[in-house]
Amino acid sequence: MSEQGMFSKLDASSSSVQSLTAAQRRRHWCLLILEPGIFLAMLGQALSSAVITQLLLVWNCQALFPLNATNCDMLVYKLDTQEARELEAVLEPRVTVLLMYKTVIESCIPVILSLFVGPWSDHHGRKPLILWPLFGMFFQF
C-alpha cells in the first residue's frame, strides 16, 4: 500500500474520532442543561410537601368549621395547646386520605402513559418526555 493511501485512511479515522467527540460534547452539554432543572424541581417539591400538608389541614379546618375561624388560626400559628392537638387529631385522618388519593392519581397516570409513550419516544427522542413532567410540576402549584 502506498504512503498516500495510508495517510488518507489515518485522516479519515482521525476526522471520525473528532466528529465523535464533538457529538459526545453536544450530548453532555444537553445533559448539563437538563440536570439542574430536574434538581431544582425535585428540591422544590421536597421542600413544599410539608407546606402543602399544613395548607390542606387549614383548608379542611375551614371546610369543617366555617363559623369558628379561631379554631383554624390555631393550626396556622402552630399553637401548642390541648385544643389545637384535638383539632389536628380530627383533621389529620381526613388530610391523610386526601394525600393518599393525590399520590395514587400521580402514580397511576404515568403508569398508563408509559404503555403508549415508550414507542413514541423511540421515534421522537426522550428529552421531551423528561421535560413534560417538569412543566406539570410547575403548573401543579
N, C-alpha and C positions, 0 to 999 in steps of 0.2 A: 504494500500500500504506500502511496506517495505521502510526503510530508504535508502537502496541501490538504489531502483528504483527511488526514488525522487531525489537523488543526480545525478544519470545518466541523468535524464531529465534536471536538472539545468545545468550540464556540457554541454549538447548538446545545450541548449538555449544560454549559455554564449559564446560558441565557434561560434555559428552562428552570434551573435552580434559582436564578434571580427572580423570575416571574413567580415561582412557587413561594419564595419568601415574601414577595410583595402581597400575594394573595393571603398568606398567613398573617401578615401585618394588618391587612384590612379586616380580617376576621377577628383578630384580637382587639382591634380598635372598636369594632362593633360591640364586642362583649364588654369592654370598658365603659362604653356609653350606657349600656343597659343595666349593668350590675349596680351602680349607685342608685338608680331609680328604684330598683327592686328592694335594695337595702332600706332606703328611706321609707318606702311604702310599708314594708313589714315592721319597721320601727314605729311608725305612726300608728299602725293597727295595734301593736302590742301595748303602746302607751295609752291609747284611747279606750282600751277594753274596760279598765276599771271605771273610767268616767261614764261610759255607756251604761254599765251596770248601775251606777249611782243614779243616772238620769232615768233609767227605767223604774227604779224604786220610787223616785219622786213623782213621775208621771202616773204610776199605778196608785200612789197615795192620793193624788189629786182626783183620780177617777173614782176611787172607792169612797173618799171622804171629801166631797166637793164643798161642803158647807163649812168645814173647820180647817182653815188654812194653817193654823198654828201647829197642828199635828205634823203637817208636811214640812214645815220650817225646821222641825227638829231633825229631820233627815238631811235637809240642805246644809244646815250649820253643824252637823255632826255632834249634836249634844249627847252626852253620855249620861242619860237618866234611865230610870226603870221604864218610864212611859215610852221613850224612844226605842228601847230594846224590845218591848212588847209590840210596838208598831212594826219594827223590822221583822219580827217573828211572824207577823201576819202577812207581810208583803213579800218576803223572800221566797216562799214556795211558788207564788204566782210569777215572780220575775224569773225564777229558775226554769219554769216551764216555758216562758217566752224565749229565754236564751237557748233552751234545748231545741225549740222549733226553728229558731234562726239558724242554728248550727246544722240541723238536718236539711233545711232548704238550701243552705250554702254548700252543702256536701253533695246533695243529690243532683243538682243541676250540672255540675262538672262531670259527674259520672255518666249521665245521659249524653251530654255533648261530646264526651271523649269517644263515643262509638262512631260519631259521624265526622268529627273534626280531624281525626288521625289521617285518613286518606286525603283530606283537603290540604293538610299541612305538608304531606309528601310532595304535593304538586306546587303549592304556593310559598312554602317556607314556614319556619316555625317562629320567626320573630313577631309577626302579628299576634300569634297565639300567646306569646309571653306578655305583650303589651295590653291586650284587651282586658285581662283581669285587673291590671293596674288602673285602667280607666274606670272599671266597675267599682274598685275600692275607693277611688276618688269621688265618685258620684254617690256612694253609699252614705257619706256624711254630709 
